[in-house]
Amino acid sequence: MEEIMGNIPRPEHPFPQFVREDWVNLNGTWDFELDLNNSGLERGFGKRTDFKDKILVPFCPESELSGVGYTDFIAAVWYHRTVTISAEQLQGKVYLHFGAVDYDCRVFVNGTEAGRHKGGYVSFALEISALLKEGENHLVVCAQDDTRSPMQPIGKQSDRFYSHDCSYTRTTGIWQTVWMEFTPAAHICSVQYYPNVAEGSVTIKAVVEGEGIFSAAASYEGTACGSASARTDSGNVIVTIPLSEIHLWEAGAGRLYDLQLSFGDDKVSSYFGLREVKLDGYRFLINGKSVFQRLILDQGFYPDGIYTAPSDEALVNDIRLSMAAGFNGARLHQKVFEPRFLYHCDRLGYLAWGEMANWGFDHSSYSGYEAFIPEWIQSIERDFNHPAIVGWCPFNETWDFEGRRQIDSLLALTWKITKQYDTTRPCIDTSGNYHVVTDIFDVHDYEQDPEAFAATYEPFKNGTGVFHDRLGDRQQYKEGQAMFVSEYGGIKWAPGSTDEKAWGYGNGPRTEEEYISRYKGLTDALLDNPRMFGFCYTQLTDVEQEQNGIYYYDRTPKIDVNIFKEINSRKAAIED
């Protein structure tokens, strides 16, 4: 199989906030086999090294870029490759990292099971030193996937043979970078950053393995800005760095400080942004300033890679396409996006809402939360340090499941767990419906008539009453609570399309002029509302048969994007 440009695909470091020099990217051609009957574990595939096909990792087998392109349901898949380990690398710890594997993953090293991870969206690592030997070693990965299971969050992956409506091609197995990392015996395990804008400082909480002195040094564009260190014998350490220069992270200006972390012989490169978010009545404050959030709904799908961007440049391009149309951020929808994407959000000053892929999941079953809550916590842990993330949203539209309502207490528990882990950001319990306990009351409204749309929020705008909520029997707005329309528009605009499955919200406009007029009318109603802190338009690009993007699926514009930019960019009523 020919690898991209003669090199391994996606060669960049997958986790820019935690970089060690001693790492090896394992993307590229792996041996591969479909296990459609899910019998490989019984047949001892974990000890095999002779799988009959090939696949290009990190692309899923459903994708064109993988070289497989099998789009029917896949019960299980198997991967194999060899790695060469030196005696020097075995002196410390060896970690095998996976950016994401969908869904139930088992890893075998030289025929012995090294570990298991459930969850298709978050990163995990296994410490495999004891299973390795000097010279050639065999890695085997199994991923079992049941997209039709109500106990497995699937997001926008279709539970039917064909893609349909707003559900798209499935992803099975490895879909993010695989890499190995070599550390000293005493090393840094994890860090959390707590910026303090008022004090001009950053506090670092670190978990380490071993005893010694933990040190952190901050710089900005090459200029040293402060350092701190402390000894720890307990595995936990906290230091605070007073910053000699103050550079605030803002929407449109990702002013990032570099960090150099050390613990004994372990060295880690990282970064942070000096920014704080806060709710103040109806206003959403970033560093004490009311900022209107002009968000776009981003599904994170690609025509050739499905869940996986074909290149790092493709990740950056999606952000730049959004900003070119006048948006300052995105709801990262029904998918935990990869850390490289969040890194680019951080450096470009692009606001992001972190969300879990809860669709396909049974919210009416207590047993289902065993699958949901651990993965959600892992996503918060992984992405906590990204300044671009301004809020969390574990659930989206918790519709009834086979006639059964959601378990309210479990949504409330998920909200509480989120807030206990992260007190620095607001959390929306379930976007759109049905709210139980939430910091922000958001709604989804796909009304296509701008006049009717504006009339819905007129009482809220004028302070004469609460907007009419179509779901009032299941959720109630609390007076004075911050609110925004976190999905609207979704205007179907597919000029020249003959696709009978083409899908969008409501009746599509007949002309480009009607399309622009509708977009402007809907958007103006939200910008002019002094109690509305933001909006989120559906969506950035078409995805397969869903044709309501600002851009086509191939990322080319449908109309001049400057038209959107002019409409979106004018000052909102609530902005400072």
C-alpha positions in Angstrom: 0.0 0.0 0.0 1.3 3.4 -0.9 1.5 5.7 2.1 0.7 9.4 1.8 3.5 11.3 0.0 5.9 8.4 0.6 5.8 9.1 4.4 3.6 8.1 7.3 0.2 9.9 7.4 -0.4 12.4 10.1 3.2 12.5 11.3 2.9 15.5 13.6 2.8 15.0 17.4 -0.8 14.2 18.4 -0.8 15.9 21.7 0.9 19.4 21.5 0.2 20.2 25.1 2.3 17.4 26.4 5.4 16.7 24.2 8.4 14.6 25.0 11.2 14.4 22.5 11.5 10.6 22.9 8.5 9.4 21.0 7.7 7.3 17.9 4.8 7.7 15.6 3.3 4.3 14.7 1.0 5.5 11.9 1.4 3.9 8.5 0.7 0.5 7.0 -0.4 -2.2 9.4 -1.5 -5.8 8.7 -5.3 -5.9 9.0 -8.3 -8.2 8.9 -12.1 -7.8 9.2 -13.7 -10.0 11.8 -17.3 -9.7 10.7 -18.5 -12.6 12.9 -16.6 -11.3 15.9 -14.9 -14.6 16.6 -11.3 -13.5 16.6 -10.8 -13.5 20.3 -12.1 -17.1 20.5 -9.8 -18.1 17.7 -6.7 -16.7 19.4 -6.1 -13.8 17.0 -4.2 -11.9 19.8 -1.3 -14.2 19.2 -1.4 -14.0 15.4 1.0 -12.0 13.2 -0.3 -13.0 9.7 -3.4 -11.0 9.0 -4.2 -11.2 5.3 -5.0 -7.5 4.4 -3.4 -4.1 4.9 -4.7 -0.8 6.2 -3.3 2.7 6.5 -3.5 3.8 10.1 -4.9 6.1 11.5 -7.8 6.0 8.9 -10.8 3.8 9.7 -11.6 0.9 7.4 -14.8 2.6 6.2 -12.7 5.4 4.7 -11.2 5.8 1.3 -7.8 6.8 2.8 -7.5 3.6 4.8 -7.2 1.6 1.5 -10.1 -0.7 2.7 -13.3 1.3 2.1 -15.7 -1.3 3.6 -18.8 0.6 4.7 -21.2 -2.2 5.9 -21.5 -3.0 9.6 -18.2 -4.3 11.1 -18.4 -6.3 14.3 -14.7 -6.4 14.9 -11.3 -5.6 13.3 -7.8 -6.7 13.9 -4.4 -4.9 13.4 -0.8 -6.0 13.6 2.6 -4.5 13.2 6.1 -4.9 14.5 8.2 -2.4 16.4 11.9 -2.5 17.2 12.9 -1.6 20.7 16.4 -0.9 21.9 18.0 -1.9 25.2 18.3 1.8 26.1 14.5 2.3 25.6 13.8 -0.5 28.0 15.7 1.2 30.8 12.7 3.4 31.7 8.9 3.2 31.0 7.3 2.5 27.6 3.8 3.8 27.0 1.7 2.8 24.0 -0.8 5.6 23.2 -3.9 5.6 21.1 -5.6 8.8 20.1 -9.0 7.0 19.8 -10.2 3.5 18.9 -13.9 2.8 18.3 -15.1 1.1 20.4 -14.0 -1.8 22.7 -10.3 -2.1 22.3 -7.9 -4.9 23.4 -4.2 -4.6 22.9 -1.8 -7.6 22.8 2.0 -7.3 23.0 4.0 -10.3 22.0 0.9 -12.5 22.4 -0.1 -11.3 25.9 -3.0 -9.0 26.5 -1.6 -5.7 27.7 -4.9 -3.9 28.4 -8.4 -3.0 27.4 -10.3 0.3 26.9 -13.9 1.0 26.2 -15.0 4.2 24.5 -14.7 5.3 20.9 -13.8 9.0 21.4 -11.0 9.5 24.0 -7.3 8.9 24.2 -5.8 6.2 26.3 -2.3 4.7 27.1 -0.9 1.4 28.3 2.4 1.0 30.1 3.8 -2.0 28.3 7.5 -2.1 29.4 7.3 -5.6 31.1 5.9 -7.2 27.9 8.6 -5.9 25.6 12.0 -7.3 24.7 15.1 -5.9 22.9 14.7 -6.2 19.2 11.5 -7.0 17.3 8.1 -6.9 19.1 4.6 -7.7 17.9 1.7 -5.4 18.5 -1.9 -6.7 17.9 -5.0 -4.5 18.3 -8.6 -5.7 18.4 -11.6 -3.3 18.2 -15.1 -4.6 18.7 -17.9 -2.2 17.6 -21.7 -2.5 17.8 -23.2 0.7 16.4 -26.7 -0.6 16.9 -26.2 -1.1 20.7 -28.1 1.4 22.9 -25.4 1.0 25.5 -22.8 2.5 23.1 -22.6 6.3 22.3 -22.2 6.6 18.5 -22.8 10.3 17.8 -23.6 10.9 14.1 -22.7 7.4 12.9 -25.6 5.8 11.1 -27.3 2.8 12.8 -28.7 1.8 9.4 -27.0 0.3 6.4 -27.1 3.6 4.5 -26.4 7.1 5.8 -29.6 9.1 6.2 -30.8 12.5 7.2 -28.2 13.8 9.7 -26.5 10.4 10.4 -23.4 9.6 8.4 -20.9 6.9 7.5 -19.7 4.8 10.5 -16.2 4.6 12.0 -14.7 1.4 13.3 -11.4 0.8 15.0 -8.3 3.0 15.1 -9.1 6.6 13.8 -6.4 8.7 15.5 -2.7 8.5 15.8 -1.0 5.6 17.5 2.4 6.3 19.1 5.0 5.1 21.6 6.6 7.3 24.3 9.6 6.5 26.3 10.0 8.0 29.8 12.4 7.8 32.8 11.2 5.7 35.7 10.4 9.0 37.6 8.3 11.1 35.3 5.4 13.5 35.0 2.0 11.8 34.5 -0.4 14.7 34.1 -0.8 18.4 34.7 -3.7 20.9 35.1 -3.4 24.6 34.5 -5.3 27.3 36.5 -4.7 30.7 35.0 -5.4 33.7 37.2 -6.0 36.9 35.2 -6.4 39.2 38.2 -3.1 38.1 39.7 -1.3 37.6 36.3 -0.2 34.1 37.3 -0.8 30.4 36.5 -1.0 27.6 39.0 0.0 24.1 37.9 -1.2 20.9 39.6 0.9 18.0 38.6 0.7 14.2 39.2 4.1 12.5 39.1 5.5 9.1 39.5 8.5 8.9 41.8 10.1 11.5 44.1 12.0 14.7 43.3 11.7 18.3 42.3 9.0 19.4 39.8 9.9 22.6 37.9 8.0 24.8 35.5 9.2 27.7 33.4 7.0 30.0 31.4 7.9 32.1 28.4 6.1 34.2 25.8 7.5 34.4 22.2 10.9 33.4 23.5 11.0 35.8 26.5 11.2 34.2 30.0 8.2 35.2 32.1 8.6 33.3 35.3 9.3 29.9 36.9 8.5 27.9 40.0 9.5 24.6 41.5 8.7 22.4 44.5 9.7 19.0 45.9 7.3 16.2 46.2 7.4 12.7 47.8 3.7 12.0 47.5 3.1 12.0 43.7 1.3 15.3 43.8 2.7 18.8 43.6 1.3 22.4 43.1 3.3 25.4 42.0 2.3 29.0 41.0 4.2 31.1 38.5 3.8 34.9 38.7 4.0 36.1 35.1 6.3 39.1 34.4 4.4 39.8 31.1 0.6 39.7 30.7 -0.8 38.5 27.4 -4.5 37.6 27.5 -6.0 34.8 25.4 -9.0 36.2 23.6 -11.4 35.4 20.8 -9.4 35.9 17.6 -6.1 36.2 19.4 -4.6 33.0 20.8 -1.7 34.5 22.8 -0.1 31.3 24.2 2.6 31.0 26.8 5.1 28.2 26.3 5.9 26.0 29.3 8.9 23.8 30.0 8.2 21.2 32.6 10.7 18.9 34.3 10.8 16.3 37.0 14.2 14.7 37.4 15.4 13.5 33.9 11.9 13.9 32.5 11.3 16.9 30.2 7.9 18.0 28.8 7.0 20.9 26.5 3.6 22.4 26.9 1.7 25.7 26.7 -1.3 27.5 28.3 -3.5 30.5 27.7 -4.1 33.3 30.2 -7.9 33.6 30.2 -11.0 33.2 32.4 -14.6 32.7 31.5 -17.6 33.7 33.7 -21.4 34.0 33.5 -22.8 37.4 34.6 -26.5 37.3 34.4 -27.3 37.1 30.7 -23.7 37.8 29.7 -20.9 35.4 28.9 -17.6 37.1 29.9 -14.2 36.3 28.7 -11.5 38.0 30.8 -14.3 40.2 32.2 -15.5 41.3 28.8 -18.9 40.4 27.3 -18.2 38.5 24.1 -21.0 37.4 21.7 -20.4 33.9 20.6 -20.8 33.6 16.8 -20.6 29.8 16.7 -20.9 27.3 13.8 -21.9 23.7 14.3 -18.9 21.5 13.3 -19.6 17.8 12.7 -15.9 17.0 12.1 -16.4 14.7 9.1 -14.2 14.5 6.0 -15.1 13.0 2.6 -12.0 10.8 2.4 -11.2 10.2 6.0 -14.7 10.2 7.7 -13.8 10.9 11.3 -10.1 11.6 10.6 -8.8 14.7 8.9 -6.5 13.7 6.0 -3.8 16.1 7.3 -3.0 18.6 10.0 -3.5 21.3 7.4 -7.1 20.1 6.9 -7.8 20.7 10.6 -6.5 24.3 10.4 -8.4 24.9 7.2 -11.8 24.1 8.8 -11.1 26.8 11.5 -10.0 29.3 8.9 -13.1 28.6 6.7 -15.3 29.3 9.7 -13.5 32.5 10.7 -13.6 33.7 7.1 -17.4 33.5 7.2 -17.4 35.7 10.4 -17.7 33.0 13.1 -15.5 33.1 16.2 -16.0 29.5 17.4 -17.8 26.2 17.1 -19.9 23.7 18.9 -17.8 20.5 18.3 -20.8 18.4 17.7 -21.5 14.8 18.7 -17.8 13.9 18.6 -14.8 14.5 20.9 -12.4 16.2 18.6 -8.7 15.3 18.5 -6.2 17.3 20.5 -4.5 18.6 17.4 -7.7 20.4 16.4 -8.0 21.9 19.9 -4.4 23.0 19.7 -5.2 25.0 16.5 -8.2 26.5 18.2 -6.0 27.5 21.1 -3.4 29.2 18.9 -5.9 30.9 16.6 -8.2 32.2 19.4 -11.2 30.1 18.2 -13.9 29.4 20.8 -15.0 25.8 21.3 -17.6 23.9 23.2 -16.6 20.3 24.2 -19.3 17.7 23.7 -19.7 14.0 23.9 -21.3 11.8 21.2 -24.4 10.7 23.1 -26.7 10.0 20.2 -27.6 6.3 19.8 -27.3 6.0 23.6 -30.2 5.0 25.8 -30.7 7.8 28.3 -33.6 6.0 29.9 -31.4 3.1 31.3 -29.3 3.2 34.5 -27.0 0.6 33.1 -26.1 2.7 30.1 -24.3 5.2 32.2 -21.6 2.7 32.9 -20.6 3.2 29.3 -21.2 7.0 29.2 -19.8 8.6 32.4 -16.3 7.2 32.4 -15.6 8.2 28.8 -17.1 11.7 29.5 -14.8 12.2 32.5 -11.8 11.0 30.4 -12.6 13.7 27.8 -12.7 16.4 30.4 -9.4 15.2 31.9 -7.8 15.1 28.5 -9.0 18.5 27.3 -9.1 20.5 30.6 -6.1 22.7 29.7 -7.3 24.0 26.4 -8.1 27.7 26.7 -10.2 27.5 23.6 -12.8 25.3 25.3 -15.1 27.8 27.0 -17.8 25.3 28.1 -18.9 21.6 28.3 -22.0 19.9 27.0 -22.1 16.2 27.8 -25.5 15.5 26.1 -27.3 16.8 23.0 -31.0 16.5 22.5 -31.9 13.6 24.8 -34.9 12.4 23.0 -37.1 9.7 24.3 -35.8 6.2 23.7 -38.4 3.7 22.5 -41.1 5.8 24.2 -39.1 6.0 27.5 -38.1 9.4 29.0 -34.6 10.2 30.0 -33.6 9.6 33.7 -33.4 13.1 35.0 -31.3 12.2 38.0 -28.6 10.8 35.9 -28.4 13.8 33.7 -28.2 15.9 36.9 -25.4 13.6 38.1 -23.4 14.0 34.9 -23.7 17.8 35.3 -22.6 17.6 38.9 -19.6 15.3 38.1 -18.6 17.8 35.4 -18.8 20.7 37.7 -16.9 18.9 40.5 -14.1 18.2 38.1 -14.0 21.6 36.4 -15.2 24.7 38.3 -13.6 27.0 35.7 -16.2 26.6 32.9 -20.0 26.5 32.6 -21.7 23.2 31.7 -24.9 22.7 29.7 -26.5 19.5 30.8 -28.2 18.6 27.5 -28.1 21.0 24.6 -31.6 21.9 23.3 -33.6 19.5 25.4 -34.4 18.3 27.9 -32.7 20.4 30.6 -32.6 19.2 34.2 -29.9 21.3 35.9 -27.8 23.6 33.8 -25.6 26.7 33.9 -27.0 27.9 30.6 -30.5 27.4 29.1 -30.0 26.8 25.4 -32.6 26.0 22.8 -32.6 24.5 19.2 -34.9 26.3 16.8 -35.1 25.4 13.1 -37.9 27.8 12.3 -37.3 28.9 8.7 -39.5 32.0 8.6 -37.4 34.9 10.0 -40.5 36.8 11.2 -41.9 33.8 13.1 -38.4 33.1 14.5 -37.9 36.7 15.7 -41.4 36.7 17.3 -40.6 33.7 19.4 -37.8 35.6 21.2 -39.5 39.1 21.2 -40.8 38.8 24.8 -37.4 37.7 26.0 -35.7 40.5 24.1 -38.0 43.2 25.6 -38.1 41.8 29.1 -41.9 41.4 28.9 -41.9 37.7 29.4 -40.1 34.4 28.8 -39.8 33.3 25.2 -42.3 30.5 24.3 -40.6 27.1 24.8 -42.2 24.4 22.7 -40.9 21.8 25.3 -42.3 23.6 28.4 -43.8 20.4 29.8 -40.3 18.9 30.1 -38.1 21.9 30.9 -38.5 25.3 32.4 -36.5 28.4 31.9 -35.3 30.1 35.1 -35.7 33.9 34.9 -32.4 35.7 34.6 -30.4 32.6 33.4 -27.9 33.0 30.5 -29.4 31.8 27.3 -28.6 31.3 23.6 -29.9 29.5 20.5 -27.3 26.8 20.1 -28.8 25.4 16.9 -30.7 27.4 14.2 -30.8 27.8 10.5 -29.8 24.6 8.9 -31.0 26.1 5.6 -30.9 23.5 2.9 -29.1 25.0 0.0 -27.9 22.6 -2.6 -28.0 24.4 -6.0 -27.8 22.0 -8.9 -28.1 19.0 -6.7 -30.0 16.0 -8.1 -29.5 13.8 -5.0 -32.9 12.5 -4.0 -31.6 11.9 -0.5 -30.5 15.5 0.0 -31.6 16.6 3.4 -31.9 19.9 5.3 -34.3 21.7 7.7 -37.6 22.9 6.3 -38.1 24.0 2.8 -35.0 25.1 0.9 -34.9 28.6 -0.6 -35.5 28.9 -4.4 -32.8 31.4 -5.1 -29.5 32.6 -3.7 -31.1 35.9 -2.8 -33.8 34.2 -0.8 -31.1 32.1 0.9 -29.2 35.2 2.0 -32.3 37.0 3.1 -33.4 34.1 5.2 -29.9 33.7 6.8 -29.8 37.5 7.6 -33.3 37.6 9.0 -32.7 34.7 11.3 -29.3 35.9 12.4 -30.3 39.5 13.0 -33.0 38.4 15.4 -30.3 36.9 17.6 -27.7 39.6 17.2 -30.2 42.3 18.2 -31.4 40.5 21.3 -29.8 42.2 24.4 -30.3 39.1 26.5 -28.8 36.6 24.0 -25.1 35.9 24.4 -24.6 33.9 21.3 -25.8 31.7 18.5 -24.7 28.5 16.7 -25.6 28.1 13.1 -26.1 24.7 11.5 -23.6 24.0 9.9 -20.0 24.5 8.7 -20.1 22.1 5.7 -22.4 19.7 4.0 -21.9 16.1 5.2 -22.9 13.4 2.8 -26.6 13.8 2.2 -27.1 16.6 4.7 -26.8 19.7 2.5 -27.2 22.7 4.8 -23.6 23.8 5.2 -22.0 27.1 4.5 -19.5 25.1 2.5 -19.9 22.0 0.3 -18.5 18.8 1.8 -15.3 19.3 -0.2 -14.9 22.7 1.6 -15.6 24.9 -1.4 -17.9 27.8 -0.8 -21.5 27.8 -1.9 -21.7 31.6 -2.1 -19.3 34.4 -1.4 -18.4 33.9 2.3 -17.9 37.6 2.8 -21.7 37.9 2.7 -21.9 35.7 5.8 -19.0 37.6 7.4 -20.8 40.9 6.9 -24.0 39.6 8.5 -22.3 37.8 11.4 -19.6 40.4 12.3 -21.7 43.5 13.2 -21.8 44.3 16.9 -24.3 42.3 19.0 -26.6 44.1 21.4 -25.1 42.3 24.4 -21.5 42.9 23.5 -19.2 45.4 25.3 
